[in-house]
Amino acid sequence: MNRRILLLLWVSILVLCIAGISRMRFTADLSAFLPSAPTEEQALLVDLLRDGIASRMLLVGIEGGDAQARAAGSRALAVALRSSPSFVAASNGESIGTDADQTWLFEHRYQLSPAVTPARFSAEGLRAAIAESIDMLASSAGLMIKPILTRDPTAETLQVIEQFSRYQTARPGLWVARDGQRTLLLVTTAATGADTDGQADAIDTLKTTFDQIREREGLADLRLQVSGPGVFAVNARATIKDEVARLSLTGAALIIGLLLLIYRSPTALCLGLAPVVTGALVGVCAVGLVFGHVHGITLGFGIPLIGEAVDYAIYYFIQRNGGDINRFWRTIRLGVLTSVFGFAALLLSGFPGLAQVGLFSMAGLIAAVLTTRYIIPVLTPARFAIREVNGFARPLTTLMTHARVLRWLPLLASLVAASFLWFHRDRLWHHELGALSPVPDADQVLDEQLRRDLPAPDVRFLVVTSGNNAASVLSQAEQAGEVLDRLASETIIGGFDNPARFLPSPATQQARLASLPDGEELRLRLSAATSDLPLSADKLAPFVAAVETARTMAPLTRDDLEGTSLALAVDAMLIHHDDQWRAVLPVRAPADGGAIDAAAVRAALASARIDNTVFVDIKQESERLYASYLKEARTAAIGGVLAILVLLAFTLRSPVRLIRLALPLLATVLVVVGALNAFGERLTLLHLVGMLLVVAVGSNYALFFDAGEQRVDGQDLRTLASLVVANLTTLAGFGILAFSTVPVLHAIGIVVGPGALLALVFAAIMHPPQARPA
């Protein structure tokens, strides 16, 4: 094909990819971790992690100074945060009910009170309720009842307050740690857990507000502590961003320095970047076109896999100085096909995240090798050549020749590693999602301390009910509440929260309002009810008027709660996402510290036959989801290996050569995994992706050695030199990731760095060259 046409086609592809990427949607939605057909519990888990109550909580501690200073700081901070649009609530243990809240509750008491029934407003019911209110005048509740007795003689206001505080476990008064050295606050952000930018802004606002209070109030000795999912997410993002930038720059500098040392040519260095850039752009575009978006997991896993593209240019520049370039391309073509076949197995995964990684890698590697094959020769200036590198390869060839006596060493090492792994198979894999967490131990300890001292709700156990609208979901939450009430009375659970306490379903509200008699009938019943009570019916005219007004009221909606503190409770437990509504009922363990009997809760809910209602153990479900993800990744990896073996068997048509190619790779994987396990590293799916890359890179090494027919001449020296240089760049680019504190980077680095080196060494030892006959 004409050189100009090739260049025009290549540039056009790059321009189209860049234009496509600029309009592409990049996401960190947790749905990539869901299987294509998730269970109801798995879908719930992702929604709750994204939008649930736990994702929006910030745990705040104030230390330093004396008790009085800490109390003052807590009160001032709570007041300031309640007026900030970044937060929907800030609790510190003190009553925050405003006059507006109390007025609103009083006006809507008949819609909210669970005691409002036809029986309660019969003559007998009214007599019992009014008599009880009169008796309470002499109790501590008398101060509240006396001013409203003639308007609320049945004490529905108290019924509402009691309903709201049911199963309340928080200590009264300002929240203070058990050791008395810290005041505590529980803050809820306006941003959801999935909105990391919003969480970051809220945390910055919190810290800035605290600093302003310290300066204004003269509380310089106070120190702020903040924890929670939002803090973890923001810090993790910053850590990953900083480490990726730092390690990438360091690795790039090492690779560039190494290639300049070898090439002694800036031109070759720049040309060598063309396959990498092309592969990355094409890979991203391919994923975007097929899936409609590109997930962060794809970039995190896929871009390191494209690092294999660096090797293609190295092989080309070093081996084009002389020799059979066609033999080089035949070997490269087969090496790329083995990598593509290996990653193709990921496309069959039921998890979109793994499927995206597979497509990204396949498209990227193909684009990279085509760029090396057709574009770099066109871009390379006439008579261009890098410095001869055969010199440093000759001593290595001598070493390899003498290494013939060690050719069984890789097999022996792999047998030892396999035996070790078999005896330690129970602790080989990490089965907890926490293994992927980049949260430092110190931050986890602080979070545990704050949670232990704070009356934060236990959000591990949840009853979740779903529907197409808020009304049906609230109705189902009421039914679930009846079941949980019974379980609480049997001490199977310690208690629960329910959004339907604060916002009853429209049907329930209508039933309560329908229980209210009209004015004339109510007067007749009051006359009979108060005939022998010290409170005459004549004094209850305000009560009759209030009931008449309530009868014409419409059921309350979420919008009616706006501006009240009840909105917080409802928004925390009533989730609306897309067209789906969910009510979340956090369930607490028994007060005696015993565990919740999950089977009993599930059985009780099942017997009640409540539509679309499930009991979810967040910890158990997250671990189950991760286990299925890990199993899927392992299955895909095994499928990829089998595909590679089938390809090699079909291409080589020699069982002996197939075994000779496969043994170094098998030995490498076994020894690396065995060494990691011996040093206490338990494997995750991240290590598995690293192993795929080791196999992809190592197969190229083995193919080159096999293609050399084990003879030493100038071409074989160039082959060895190119392999060594490619291996050094792999070590520089990936080995440095092993020092990262971010699990995804550390796992890939600690596998690919040593793995690539061992793959080259084992291939060299098991395929030692022989001198040509003179």
N, C-alpha and C positions, 0 to 999 in steps of 0.2 A: 504494500500500500504506500502511496505517496507520502513523503515525510510531512509535508504541510497539512495534508488531510489528517494524518495521525495526531499532529499537534493541535489542530483545530478541534478535532473530536475530543481529545483529552481536556483541553481548556473549557470546552462547552460543558462537558460532564462536571467539571469542578464548579463552574459558574452555576449550573442548575442545582448542584448539591448545596452550595452556599445559599442560594436563594430559597431552596426548600427548607433548609435548617433554620433560616431566619423567621420562617412562618410556622415552624414546627412547635408542637406542644410538648414540653418536657414536664414530667410529673414525678412526684414522690408518693403517689397514692398507694396505700398499703394493699390495694386489690391485686397488685402484681404478685403478692405472696399467697394469694388465694388460688386454689385449683380452678380450672375452667368451670367445673360444676361443684361449687362449694356446698358443704352442708349448711343447714340453717345456723348452727352454732358458730361455724367458721365465718360466715358473712356477718353475723352479729358481732363477733370479736373485732373485726376490722372497723365496723361502724363505731363501736364503743371506743376503740383506741383513737379514732379520728375525731369524734364529736361528743363522746360521753363525758359524764361529770368528772371523772378522774383526770382526764386530759387537760382540764382547765383550772385545776387547783394548784395554788402556790402555798407552800408551807413556810411561814415566816417566824423567825426567832429574833428577839432583841436581847443582847447580852451587854455586860459592862455596867459601870455605874452602880448606884445602890437601888434598892427595891422601889423607892419612890420615883427615881429617875426612869427606871424601866417601865413602870406603870404609866407615867406621863407620856413617854415615847409611844407606848402601845396605843393609848387613847388618841393622841394627836395623829398618829399614822392612820389609824382606822377611820377617823373623821375625814382626813384628806383623801384617802383612797375611795371612799364612798361617793365623793363628788367628782371623781375622775371618770371620763368616758372609757378609759381602758379597762375598767373593772365593773363588774355587776354586783359585787358584794365584798365586804371585808368584815369579818367577825373576830372579836377578841374575847368573847365570853360575856360581855356586858349587853344588857338589853338595848336593842337599837330600834325598837318599835316607836315610830313617830306618832304624833297626834293625828296625822293624815291616815296612817295605817289603822289606828284604833277606830277612827271615824268610819273608814271604809268597811272594816270588819263588822261594825255595829249595823251599818246600813244594809249589809248583805248577809246578815246572820241566818236568815231563814233559808237561803240557798246553800249555805255552807254547813249548817248544824246537822250532824248525823242523827240527832234526837228527834227531828221534826218528822212526825208520823201522824196518821189520822187518830190513833189511840191517844197520843200525847195531847191532842187538841179536843178530845172529848171532855165532858164535864168532869169525869173522874180523873182523867189524865191531867187536866188543868189544875184541879185541886191538889194533886200530889206534887206537881212541879212548883206551884206557887208556895205550898207549905214548905217545901225543901228550900226555896229561895229565902223565905222568912227565917228559917232556922239558921241559914248561913250568915245572916246579918251579924250574928254574934261571933262568927269565926274570922279568920284572917282575910277571907274573901269578902267580908262585909264592906270594906272600904270601896271595893269596886262595884258591888251590887247595889248599894244604897242609892247612888245618884241616878241609876237607870232602872230602878225597881218598877216604877209605874209604866215605863215604856217596854221593859223586857222582864216581866214577872216570872216567866218560865226559865230565865237564865240561859237563853240560847247562846249569848255571847261567851259565857263560860264553857259551854259545850264545844264551841268552835275552838277556843283556846286549848282546851283539853285534847281535842282531836289533833291539833297541830303539834302539840308537845308529846304525843303518845310515843312510847318507847324511847323517850329522850334520855340519853346517857351522859350528856355533857355536864361537867361540874358547874355549879352556879358561880357567878362572879368572874372577874378578870382571869383569863387563862394564864397559869404559871406552871413552869416545869416542876417535876417532882422534887428536884433538888433546890427549887426556889431561885435559881440563878439565871432564869430566862423567862421573859414574857412571850406569849405566843399569839399568832394571828393566823386565820385561815382565809385566804384571799381567792376569789374566783375571777378569772379574766373574761373579758368580753370576747376575745379571740378564741377560736376552737383549738384543739390540740394539733390539728393538721396545719394550722396557720402559723408556721414558725416565725415569720416576720412579725405577725401580730403579737406572738408570745414574747419575742425579743423586745418589741416596743413597750409592752406592759412591764417587763422586768426592768428595763431602763427607767421607766416612769416611777416604778416602786423605789428604786435606789436613789433617783434624783430627789423624790419627795422626802425620803428619809434624811438625806443630807441637808435639805433645806430646813427640816424640822430640828435637826441637831443644832444647826447654826442659829436658828431663830429662837429656840427655847433654851439655849445654853446647855445642851446635852452632849457635849463633845466626846464624853467617855463611852457612849453607847456604840455598839457594833451590830450590824444587820446580817442575818443569815437567811438565805432563801433556798428552797429546794422544791422539788416537784417535777412532774413529767415535762412541763414547759422549760424549766431550767436545764434538764438533761438534754432536751432536743436542741436548744439554742447552743449550749456548750459543745455538744457533739458536733453540730454543724460547723462551729468555729474551729474546733480541733481538727476535724477532717479537712477543712479548707486550708488551714495553716500547714498541716502536715503534708497534704498533697502538694501544695506550692513549694514547701521547703525541700521535701524529698525529691519531687520532680525536677526542680532546679539543680539539686545536687547530682541526681542521676544523669540528667541531661549534660551537665558540665563534665562529668566523668566520661560519658560516652563520646562527647565532642572532643575532649582532650585526647582520648584514646585513639579515635579515628584520625584526628589530625596528626598524631604521632605516627600512626601506621601509614596513612595516605600521603602525608606531607602535601596535601592539596585541598584548599578550601572549596574548589570546584567539585571535587568528588564528594566532599561532605554535604554540600548543598544538594547535589543531585541525589544523594542517598536518602534525603528526607522526602523526596517526591513519592515513593511508594507508601510511606507511613501516612503522610497527609491524605493522599488519595484513598487509601484503605479506610481511614477513620471517617472521612466525609461520606464515602459510598455506604459504609456500614450503618451510619446514623440515618441516612436517607432511606435505605432499604427497610429499616425497622419502622421508621415513621410512615412509609407508604403502606406497609402490610398491617401494622397494628394501630395506626392513627395517632400514636404518641410514642415518645421515648422515655422509658423509666430510668431513674437514677441508677438503679441496680445494673442496667445494661451498660451504662458508661463506666461504672465502677469496675465491672468484671470484664467488659468487652475491650476497652482501650488497652489494658495490659496485654490481652491476647493479640492485638494488632502489633504489639512489640515484636512479634516474630517477623514482621515485614522488614525490620532493620536488617535482618540477616540476608535477605535476598540481594540487596544492593552490595553488601560486603562480599558475598559469593561471586557476584558478577564482576565487580571491579578487580578483585584479586585474580580471578581465573581467566579473565579476558586477555591478560598479558601474553598468553600463549597457550597452546594445547588445544584440545578438542572441546570447543564451546558447546557443540551440539550434545555431547555426553553430559555436560553440566546442566543443560536445559532439560534433558530427559530425566535426570535425577531430581531436579527441582520440581518438575511437573508431578512426579510421583509423590514427592514430599508434601506438596500442597494438597494433592488429592487425599492423602492419608489424614491431614488436618481437617479438611472439609468433611470427610466421611465421619471423623470422630465427633465434630461439633454438630453434624446433621442430626445426631441422635437427640440433641437437646430440643430440636424443633418438634419432636413427637411428645415432649413433656406436656403434662396437663397444667403446668404452671406458666402463666404468661411471662414471668420474669426470666425463667430458664429458656423459654422458647425465644425470647428476644436476644439473649446472649448468644444462642446458637446461630440465629440469622445474622446478627451483627458480625460475628467472627467469620462465618462463611463468606458473606459478601465482601467484608474487608480484606480477607486474605486473597481472594480471587482478584479483586481490584489491585491489590498491592503487587502481586506477581505479574499481572498483565502490564502494569506500569513499568516494572523492572524489565520485562521482556521486550516491550515495544516502544516505550517512551524514553527511558534513560538512554538507549543507544542513539535515538534521534537527537536528544539534548546534549549528548557528549561531544565535545569539540573534536575535530579531526586531529589525529596523531596524539590524542590525550592518553596518558598512561600514568598510573600511580607508581610509587617507588617499589622496586622489587622486594618482596617479603620472604623469599625462599630461605634467606639466611637464617632466620630464627627458627624455621621449621626443620632444618636439617638435624640439629641436636635432639629435637622432639622425636624425629623419625628413628634416630638411634635408640632413644629410650624405649620407643614402642617395639622396636625389634627385639630388645632384650626382655621386654615384658611378656614374651611368649610363655615364659615359665609361670606367669601369674594369670594366665587366661582362665583358670578355674576359680580364681579368687572371687570374681563377682558372683558366681554360682554359689560358692560357699557362704559368702556374706548374705546372699538373699535367703539361703536355707536357714541361717542363724536368725535373720530378721523375721522370717515367716514363723519359725518356732516360737520366738519371743512374742510375736503378735497373737499367736494362737493361745498361748498361756495367759495373755493379758487381754483377750478379746472382749471381756466384760467392760473394760474401761477404755476401749479404743475410741469410741465415738462420744461426743458431747451431745446429750439429748435435750438440753435446755436452751430455750431461746436467749437466756441471759448470756450465753457464750458469745453472742454477737454484739453485746452491749459495749459501747466505748466509754461508759461512765466510770470514772476512777473510783477506787475503793473508798477513799475519804469522803467523796460526795454521797456514796451509798450509805455510809455510816451515819452521816449527818441526817440524811433523809429518814433513816430508821429511828434515830433519836427524836426527831421532830414528830414523826407519826406516833411514836409511843407516848409522847406527852400531850399531843393534840387530840381533841375529840373528833378527829376526822372520820368520816364514814368509811366503813369497810367495803371496798368496792371489788373484792375478789369474787364474792358470790352475788349473783344477780338473777332476778326473775325479769324476763324481758318479754313484752307482748307487743305484737306488731299489727298494723292495719293500714288502710288507705286514707283514713282521716282521724283527726284528733278525737272526735266523739266516740268512735268505736274503740279506739285504743284506751281511752279513759274508762269506758264501760268494762272492758276486759281487765283493766288494772284494778277496778273495784272488786271484780269477782276473785282475782288472784289475792287481793287483800283479805278477803274473807277466809280463804284457805290458809294464808300465812298467819292470820290472827289465831286460828285454831292451833297451828303448829307452835306458835309462841306460847300459848297457854299450856301446851304440853312440854315446853322447854326444849323442843327439838331445834328451835332457833331462838336467838335472843331478842329479835325484833327486826323491824324493816321500815323503810321509808316508802312513800307512795305519792306520786304527783296528784292522784285523785283525792287526797286529803285536802289539798289546797285548791284544786280545781275539779270538783265533781263532774261527772259526765252530764251532758244536757238532760238525758233521761232521768237521772237521779234528782237533778235540781227541779225538773218539772214535777216529778212525783212529790217532792217535798212541798213545793208551792201549792200543788193540788190538795195537799192535806190541810191547808189553812181554810177555815170556814169563812163565810162572808160576814160582814159587820154585824148584821142583825142576829145571825145564829151565834156568833161569838159572844155577843152581849148576854144572850139567854144562858149560854153555857157558863159564862163567868158568874152570873148571878147564882146559879146552882153550886158552882165550885167554891165560891167564897162565902157561902152562907154561914159557915161556922169558923171562918178565918178572920184574923184581926185586920186584914186588908180587904176593904169593900170593893165591889165591882165598879162603883161610881168613880173611884180614883184611877181606874185603869183605862180611861178613855184614850190616852196616848198610845196604849198598847193596841187597842182596837184600830186606831188610825194607822199604826205601823203595819199591822197585819193586812189591812185593806190595801195599802201601798205595795206591800210585798207581793200580793196576789197578782198584780198587773206587771210585775217585773219579768224581763226575759232572762233566760239562763245566762250565766256568766261565761265569757270566753277568755282566752289568753289576753286579748287586747284590753279587756276590762281591768286586768291586774297591773297594767303599765303604771309605773310610778309608785308601786307598793313593794315592800320587801318580799311579798309572796311570789313575785315574778321570778326571783332568783331560784326558789325551790322548784318551781314548775319548769323553768328553762333548763335546770340541771338534770331533770329526770324525764322530760318530754322532748324527744329529739325528732326534728323534722329534716329529712335529707331527701332531695329530689321529690318523688311522689310517695315516699314511705314515711310513716309515722311510727315511732316506738316509744313505749313507756318503760322506763328502767326503774326497777324496785330493788335497791341495795338491801341485802339480807345480812344481818349481823349474827355472829356466833353466840351461843349461850353465855350468859354472864359468868358461869362457873369455869370458863376457859375451855370447855369441851369443843370438839369439832362438830361442824354441821353434818348431819346425816343426809348427804346429797340424795341417796336413793329414796329416803323417806319423803323428801321434798318433791322429788320428781313424781313419785307415786301419787302423792296427794294432789298435785296439779293435774296429773293425767286423769285421775278419777273425777275431777271437777269438770273435765271436758271443756276447758276454756280455749277458744280459737287462738291459734298462732301464738301460743305462750310456752316459753321454755325456761328451764333453770340452767344457768351458765356458771361454771367455775372458770373464771378468767385464766388463772394460772394453769389449770389442767388443760384447758382448750388451746392456749397458746403453745404449750409444749406438744400437744397432739398435732397441731398444725405444723409446727417446725419438724416434728418427726416424719410427717407425711411428705414434707418438702425435701427432707434429707433422703428419704427412701426413693423419692422420684429422681433426685439427682444421682443417686448411686445406680439406679436402674438405667438412667440415660448414659452414665459413664460406661457401664458394662456393655450397653448396646453400641456405644461408639467404638470401644475396643474391638468388639466382634466385627463391626463394619470395616475397621482398618485391616484386620486379619484377613477377611474375605477379599478385600481389594488387593492386598499384597499377594495372597495365594493365587488370585486370578492373573495378576500382572507378572509375577515372577515365575509361576508354573514350576516351582521347585520347592518341595517341602523342606529340604535342607537349608536353602537360602531363607525361607520364611522363618524357620526356627532361629537361624543365626541373627536375623534382624530383630526378632521379638525378644530374645533372651536379655540383651542389654537393657531394654526398656522395662521388662518385668523386674529385673534385678534392681534397677534404679528406684522404681516405685516402692518395692518392698523395703529396701535399705533406708530410704528417706522416711517412710512411714514408721518403720521400726525405730529409727533414731529419734524422731519426734516424740513417739510414745515413751521411749526410755527417758527422755528429758521432761516428761510430765505434760506434754502437749496433747490434748485430746482433740480429735478431728471434728471439724464442722464442714458444712457444705462449701465454705470458702476454700478450705484445703483441697477439697475435691476439684474445684475449678482450677486450682494451681496444678494439680496432678495432670489434668487434661492438657494444660499448656506444656508441662514437662514432656509428656508423650508426643505432642505435636513437634516440639523443638528437637527432642531426642531422636525421633524417627528420621529427621533430616540428616543428623549426624550418622546414624547407622546406614542409611541409604548411600551416603557419599563414600563411606568406608567400603561398603559392599561393591559399589560400582567401580572402585579403584582396583579391583581384582587382586588386591594385596601385593602390588608391585610398587617399587620406588622409582620414579623418574621426575622430571620437572613438573609435569601436570599433577602428579600425586603430592608433590611438595606444596604446590599452590593450593590444592584441595585442603591439605592439612592446615596450611596457614590461614585459609579463609574460615575453616571451622574453629580454629583457636581464637581468631579475632571476633567472630560472631559470638562465641561462648563468653569471651571477656565482656562484650557489650551487654549480653544478657545478665551476667553477674553484676555489672555496674547498674543496670537499669532496675533489676528486680531484687538483687541481693540487699540493696539499701532499704527496701521496703520492710525487711525483716526487723528493722529497728524502730518501726512505727508502733505507736500505742493504739492505733485504730485497728480493730480486729480484721477488717476486710483487707487492709494493706499488709498487715503483719502476716496473715495466713498465706497470702499469695507470695510474699517475699520469702518466707521461711521454707516454702516448698519449692518454688521455681529457682531460687538462687542455688542452693545445694543440689537440687535435682538436675539442673542443666549441666552443672559441672560433672556430676557423677555419670550422667548419660554420655557425655563426651569421653570421659575416662574409661568407662566400661566398654563402650563401642570400640575404642582404640585398643584396649587390652584383648578383647575377644575377636578383633579383626586385625591382628598385627601385620604390617607390610613385610614383604620379602623382597630382597634385592633382585633386580632383573639379571638374568644371565648376561655376561659380557658378550 
